[in-house]
Amino acid sequence: MFSPTTGRVAFTTGDERTGDERIGDERLPGERPGDERAGGPAPVDAHGVPDHVDHEEWHEDDEPAAPTGHRAAAAAGTAGEGSGASAPGTASRTDVPPSYRAHEAADERPSQDRLAQGNLVLAEADVLRRLADAQRRLFGEDGTAMDVSTVLVRVRALGTYYDALTHVRKNGFWDQRRTFDLVPEELLHVQELKDESYVEGAGSPLAMMFRFRPGIPPEVSFDYGDEEAFVRYEQRLPAQNYLEELRMYPRTGANIPQHMNEALQDWTY
């Protein structure tokens, strides 16, 4: 605009204030001080192209800014699902920790040569073969002990007599059960095991212990010297049981336990 007073030409910008000019710093949301478009749109030439474009608003294309943070992670997950990408479902190799010791965790099969624990004659495999039916009766289809984790049977056997004490492990506690409700006596093979374990002079086992657990071969132990090796009884058996034991399975004097000798002292032949 030409000023007649000064004779100079005064230039104004698009931010020239009018009667409803904004006071102070009343910018619209998102405006910045010094924004050349604060008072309105940038001038447009005859072809509709602005003669000025703010540098911060210049973009090569219309793509939005890449997401960051949790938005980026979510976007990546969505993209992966959409493209059908997934982790491999088949393992070709795994990483074993250095602390693992293979020889300690090896699954040993019952030995044909190693004797069963405490037995002087029978190998592990021989004993377990005889107890296979008992194991199936307990934990096989329609088993009698499917609700427990362990069945522990302890036997004392002298001559033709034997008795059994059975406890089961359930919910962290031991509970006594009737032995032959769980396992028929013919499946325990007590008398057969006693007969076949006899060694002349050393005698036959007076006590046996069977520990049955699902999926694991039974653990069996024998003792030739004390019928109370695995459990204590309130009363010893009568002397006639010891006498029958010695008649059926003779021992040397050195192999007759002291408590057996004491029981026989009052016996009248």
C-alpha positions as CSV (number, residue, x, y, z in Angstrom):
1,M,0.0,0.0,0.0
2,F,1.3,3.6,-0.8
3,S,1.5,6.0,2.0
4,P,0.9,9.6,1.0
5,T,2.6,10.8,4.2
6,T,5.9,9.1,3.8
7,G,5.9,8.5,0.1
8,R,6.9,4.9,0.8
9,V,5.3,1.7,-0.1
10,A,4.3,-0.4,2.9
11,F,4.0,-4.2,2.4
12,T,1.7,-6.3,4.5
13,T,1.5,-10.1,4.9
14,G,-1.3,-12.5,5.1
15,D,-1.2,-12.0,8.8
16,E,-2.4,-8.4,8.6
17,R,-4.8,-7.9,11.5
18,T,-8.4,-6.7,10.9
19,G,-11.2,-5.7,13.2
20,D,-11.4,-9.2,14.6
21,E,-7.6,-9.6,14.9
22,R,-6.3,-12.1,17.4
23,I,-4.9,-10.7,20.6
24,G,-1.7,-11.9,22.2
25,D,-0.8,-15.5,21.4
26,E,-4.2,-16.9,20.5
27,R,-3.0,-19.4,18.0
28,L,-5.1,-22.3,16.9
29,P,-4.2,-25.8,18.2
30,G,-1.1,-27.0,16.5
31,E,0.1,-23.5,15.4
32,R,3.6,-22.4,16.1
33,P,5.0,-18.9,16.7
34,G,6.2,-17.5,13.4
35,D,4.1,-19.8,11.3
36,E,3.6,-18.0,8.1
37,R,0.2,-19.5,7.7
38,A,-1.0,-18.3,11.1
39,G,-3.4,-15.8,9.6
40,G,-4.8,-18.0,6.8
41,P,-3.8,-20.2,3.9
42,A,-0.6,-19.6,1.9
43,P,-1.0,-17.6,-1.3
44,V,-2.1,-19.6,-4.2
45,D,-1.1,-18.9,-7.8
46,A,-3.4,-19.1,-10.8
47,H,-3.0,-22.8,-11.1
48,G,-4.0,-23.5,-7.5
49,V,-0.4,-24.3,-6.3
50,P,0.7,-22.5,-3.1
51,D,3.8,-20.3,-3.6
52,H,5.1,-21.3,-0.2
53,V,5.1,-24.7,1.6
54,D,6.3,-25.0,5.2
55,H,9.3,-27.3,5.3
56,E,7.9,-29.3,8.2
57,E,4.8,-30.1,6.2
58,W,6.7,-31.3,3.2
59,H,6.4,-35.1,2.5
60,E,7.6,-37.2,-0.3
61,D,4.4,-39.3,-0.1
62,D,1.3,-39.7,2.0
63,E,2.4,-42.6,4.1
64,P,1.9,-42.2,7.9
65,A,4.9,-42.1,10.3
66,A,6.1,-45.5,11.4
67,P,4.8,-46.6,14.8
68,T,7.1,-46.9,17.7
69,G,7.2,-48.6,21.1
70,H,4.3,-50.9,21.9
71,R,2.4,-49.8,18.9
72,A,5.3,-51.0,16.7
73,A,5.3,-54.4,18.5
74,A,1.6,-54.7,18.1
75,A,1.8,-53.8,14.4
76,A,4.6,-56.4,13.9
77,G,2.6,-59.1,15.6
78,T,-0.5,-58.3,13.5
79,A,1.6,-58.3,10.3
80,G,3.1,-61.6,11.2
81,E,-0.3,-63.2,11.8
82,G,-1.7,-61.7,8.7
83,S,1.1,-63.1,6.5
84,G,0.8,-66.6,8.1
85,A,4.3,-66.5,9.6
86,S,4.9,-68.7,12.7
87,A,7.6,-70.3,14.7
88,P,8.8,-73.7,13.5
89,G,6.7,-76.5,14.9
90,T,9.3,-79.3,14.6
91,A,12.5,-79.5,16.6
92,S,15.6,-80.6,14.7
93,R,17.8,-80.2,17.8
94,T,17.5,-78.9,21.3
95,D,19.9,-77.3,23.8
96,V,20.8,-79.6,26.8
97,P,22.0,-77.7,29.9
98,P,25.6,-78.4,30.9
99,S,24.5,-79.5,34.4
100,Y,22.6,-82.5,33.0
101,R,24.4,-85.8,33.6
102,A,23.3,-88.5,31.2
103,H,24.9,-91.4,33.2
104,E,22.9,-90.5,36.3
105,A,19.6,-90.3,34.5
106,A,20.1,-93.3,32.3
107,D,17.1,-95.6,32.2
108,E,18.6,-99.0,33.2
109,R,16.7,-102.1,32.2
110,P,16.4,-104.9,34.7
111,S,19.6,-106.9,34.7
112,Q,19.8,-110.6,33.8
113,D,23.0,-110.8,35.8
114,R,22.8,-108.4,38.7
115,L,21.1,-110.0,41.7
116,A,17.9,-108.4,43.1
117,Q,18.6,-106.3,46.2
118,G,19.3,-108.5,49.1
119,N,18.8,-111.7,47.2
120,L,21.5,-114.4,47.0
121,V,20.1,-116.3,44.0
122,L,17.6,-114.4,41.8
123,A,18.5,-111.8,39.3
124,E,16.5,-108.5,39.0
125,A,14.9,-109.6,35.8
126,D,13.8,-113.0,37.3
127,V,12.0,-111.2,40.2
128,L,10.4,-108.6,38.0
129,R,9.1,-111.1,35.5
130,R,7.3,-112.8,38.4
131,L,5.7,-109.5,39.5
132,A,4.6,-108.3,36.1
133,D,1.0,-109.6,36.6
134,A,0.8,-107.8,39.9
135,Q,2.0,-104.6,38.4
136,R,-0.7,-104.9,35.7
137,R,-3.3,-105.7,38.3
138,L,-2.6,-102.5,40.2
139,F,-2.0,-100.0,37.4
140,G,-3.2,-101.6,34.1
141,E,-6.7,-101.2,32.6
142,D,-9.3,-101.2,35.4
143,G,-6.4,-101.4,37.9
144,T,-7.1,-101.6,41.6
145,A,-4.7,-98.8,42.5
146,M,-5.3,-96.2,39.8
147,D,-5.9,-93.5,42.4
148,V,-2.5,-93.8,44.2
149,S,1.1,-93.1,43.3
150,T,2.7,-95.9,45.3
151,V,1.8,-99.3,46.7
152,L,4.2,-100.6,49.3
153,V,3.9,-104.2,50.3
154,R,6.0,-105.6,53.2
155,V,6.0,-109.3,53.9
156,R,7.4,-111.5,56.6
157,A,7.6,-115.2,55.7
158,L,8.7,-118.2,57.9
159,G,8.1,-121.7,56.7
160,T,4.7,-122.0,55.0
161,Y,3.4,-118.9,56.9
162,Y,3.6,-115.4,55.6
163,D,1.6,-112.1,56.2
164,A,1.6,-108.8,54.3
165,L,1.3,-105.2,55.3
166,T,0.3,-102.8,52.6
167,H,0.2,-99.0,52.5
168,V,-0.6,-96.7,49.6
169,R,0.6,-93.2,49.0
170,K,-2.2,-90.8,48.1
171,N,-2.4,-87.0,48.2
172,G,0.8,-86.8,50.2
173,F,-0.3,-89.3,52.9
174,W,0.2,-93.0,53.6
175,D,-3.0,-95.1,54.0
176,Q,-3.2,-98.8,54.9
177,R,-5.1,-101.0,52.5
178,R,-6.1,-104.7,52.6
179,T,-3.3,-106.4,50.6
180,F,-5.3,-109.0,48.8
181,D,-8.1,-106.6,47.9
182,L,-5.5,-104.9,45.7
183,V,-3.4,-107.9,44.6
184,P,-4.5,-111.5,44.6
185,E,-2.0,-113.6,46.6
186,E,-1.2,-115.8,43.5
187,L,0.2,-112.7,41.7
188,L,2.7,-111.8,44.5
189,H,4.4,-115.2,44.3
190,V,5.6,-114.9,47.8
191,Q,6.1,-118.6,48.5
192,E,7.6,-119.2,45.0
193,L,10.1,-116.4,45.5
194,K,11.0,-117.7,49.0
195,D,11.6,-121.3,47.6
196,E,13.7,-120.1,44.7
197,S,15.8,-117.8,46.8
198,Y,17.0,-120.5,49.1
199,V,20.7,-121.1,49.5
200,E,21.9,-124.1,51.5
201,G,23.3,-123.0,54.8
202,A,22.3,-119.4,54.4
203,G,18.6,-120.1,54.4
204,S,15.7,-118.3,52.6
205,P,14.5,-114.7,52.9
206,L,12.5,-114.0,56.1
207,A,11.3,-110.6,54.8
208,M,10.5,-109.1,51.4
209,M,9.4,-105.6,50.3
210,F,7.7,-104.7,47.0
211,R,7.3,-101.1,46.0
212,F,4.9,-100.7,43.0
213,R,4.5,-97.4,41.1
214,P,2.7,-96.7,37.8
215,G,4.9,-96.8,34.7
216,I,8.0,-97.9,36.7
217,P,9.3,-101.5,37.3
218,P,8.7,-102.6,40.8
219,E,11.5,-102.2,43.4
220,V,12.0,-105.4,45.4
221,S,14.2,-106.0,48.4
222,F,14.9,-109.2,50.4
223,D,16.4,-109.9,53.8
224,Y,17.6,-113.3,55.1
225,G,18.4,-112.4,58.7
226,D,15.4,-110.6,60.1
227,E,11.7,-110.7,59.4
228,E,11.4,-107.2,60.8
229,A,14.0,-105.7,58.4
230,F,11.4,-103.5,56.7
231,V,8.8,-103.0,59.4
232,R,8.6,-103.5,63.1
233,Y,5.8,-105.7,64.5
234,E,4.2,-105.4,68.0
235,Q,4.8,-109.1,68.5
236,R,7.2,-111.7,67.1
237,L,5.8,-114.9,65.6
238,P,5.5,-118.0,67.8
239,A,8.5,-120.3,68.1
240,Q,6.8,-123.0,65.9
241,N,7.1,-120.7,62.9
242,Y,10.8,-120.5,63.4
243,L,11.1,-124.2,63.8
244,E,9.2,-124.8,60.6
245,E,11.5,-122.3,58.8
246,L,14.6,-124.1,59.9
247,R,13.2,-127.5,58.9
248,M,12.2,-126.3,55.4
249,Y,15.2,-124.1,54.8
250,P,18.1,-125.4,56.9
251,R,20.8,-123.0,58.0
252,T,24.2,-123.2,59.5
253,G,24.5,-122.2,63.2
254,A,26.3,-119.0,62.2
255,N,23.3,-118.0,60.0
256,I,20.6,-118.5,62.6
257,P,19.6,-115.0,63.8
258,Q,19.8,-114.4,67.6
259,H,16.1,-113.6,68.0
260,M,15.3,-117.0,66.3
261,N,17.6,-118.9,68.7
262,E,16.0,-117.1,71.7
263,A,12.5,-118.0,70.4
264,L,13.5,-121.7,70.1
265,Q,15.0,-122.0,73.6
266,D,11.7,-122.6,75.3
267,W,10.5,-124.9,72.6
268,T,10.0,-128.6,73.7
269,Y,10.9,-131.1,71.1
